[in-house]
Structures are given as C-alpha cells and as structure tokens.
Amino acid sequence: MLIHKTEIRVRYADTDQMKFVYNGRYFEYFEVGRTEMLRENGLPYHLIESKGFQLPVLETYAKFIIPAKYDDILIVESKVKEYPSFRIHIDYRVFRKNSDELIAEGFTEHVFIKEASRKPSRPPEFFTLVMKKYFES
C-alpha cells in the first residue's frame, strides 16, 4: 500500500460566502495530494506524459464531514490500496493539521491511456516498477 501526506494551507480564494472551503476545492486538494504522491515516487505527470501516457479521471467522490476555513492548514492523505491495473484508484482523507478532525474523504479513479490513440492501456512498465515495492509481500 502506498500512503502519502501533503500539507495545504487554505487560501481566502478557496472559501465561499460562509467562509468555508468551497466543496469543489476538495477535488483540487485531492489532485495536489495525488500529484505530490506521484512526484515523490519519481512519477511526476510530465514524465508520464513525456512517455506517451495520460491518466484521465473516470470517477470522483467526496464526503464532507466538517468545514475547513480560511488559513487552516490541512493534511491530504492519499492512499493507493490496490496494485494498479488498467485503472488506479486513490483514496483521500483530509484532516486539520495537528488534529484528528476528519474534514472530508473521497476518491478518484483514473484510467491509463496512450496519448497517441486515446485508448485504455495497461500501466507502463516504468510506472509498475515504482508501484511494485508498495505491494510486494
């Protein structure tokens, strides 16, 4: 299993009229968590794309527990529980830093496609080699 934590400070522009983080921002926070998790493991998006692959989103979900507010520091925990096949499923939990307060949780599911054909593909070998170390028993 691959687990990564990313810190994000809530900007004023992230909040709505109620001074809560706008619900759509959580998908952006998920994206930050996902890209930082991949980057930390030597798989930044520009590398994936330079090798002719893309990871479009197939499905998203979010559940909002309690509101986050301007200037909160959040921890986005990104987790890959299953070895990627044609798809990669990433779960997220968002916490207020230095607290056990769960703010939101959700997931994104992505499919690997070849850029040239736009057709689904198995994950490329360079990707699976990185992921293997998290799923070997």
Residue pairs with C-beta under 8 A, 6 or more apart in sequence:
1 79
1 80
1 81
1 134
1 135
2 37
2 41
2 79
2 80
2 131
2 134
3 77
3 78
3 79
4 33
4 36
4 37
4 40
4 41
4 77
4 78
4 79
5 75
5 76
5 77
5 78
6 32
6 33
6 36
6 37
6 75
6 76
6 78
7 73
7 74
7 75
7 76
7 97
8 29
8 32
8 73
8 74
8 75
8 76
9 71
9 72
9 73
9 74
10 21
10 68
10 69
10 70
10 71
10 72
10 73
10 74
11 70
12 70
14 21
14 22
14 25
14 70
15 21
15 22
15 69
15 70
16 22
18 67
19 69
19 70
20 67
20 68
20 69
21 67
21 68
21 69
21 72
23 62
23 64
26 62
26 64
26 94
26 104
26 106
27 60
27 62
27 106
27 108
29 74
29 76
29 92
29 94
30 60
30 62
30 76
30 78
30 90
30 92
30 106
30 108
31 108
32 76
33 76
33 77
33 78
33 92
34 78
34 90
34 92
34 108
35 44
35 45
36 78
37 78
37 80
37 90
38 44
38 45
38 48
39 45
41 130
42 130
43 126
43 127
43 130
45 55
47 126
48 54
48 55
48 124
48 127
49 115
51 124
51 126
52 114
52 115
52 116
53 112
53 113
53 114
53 115
53 121
53 123
53 124
53 127
54 112
54 113
54 114
54 115
55 88
55 110
55 111
55 112
55 113
56 110
56 111
56 113
57 108
57 109
57 110
58 87
58 109
58 110
58 111
59 107
59 108
59 109
60 106
60 107
60 108
60 109
61 106
61 107
62 104
62 105
62 106
63 104
63 105
63 106
64 103
64 104
65 102
65 103
65 104
65 105
66 101
66 102
66 103
67 103
68 74
68 94
68 96
68 103
68 104
72 96
72 97
73 96
73 97
73 98
74 94
74 95
74 96
74 97
74 103
75 94
75 95
75 96
75 97
76 92
76 93
76 94
77 92
77 93
77 94
77 95
78 90
78 91
78 92
79 90
79 91
79 92
79 93
80 88
80 89
80 90
80 91
80 131
80 134
81 89
81 91
82 89
82 135
83 131
83 132
83 135
84 112
84 123
84 127
84 128
84 131
85 122
85 123
86 111
86 112
86 120
86 121
86 122
86 123
87 109
87 110
87 111
87 112
88 109
88 110
88 112
88 123
89 107
89 108
89 109
90 107
90 108
90 109
90 110
91 105
91 106
91 107
92 104
92 105
92 106
92 107
92 108
93 102
93 104
93 105
94 102
94 103
94 104
94 105
95 101
95 102
95 103
96 103
111 120
112 120
112 121
112 122
112 123
112 124
112 127
113 119
113 120
113 121
114 121
123 131
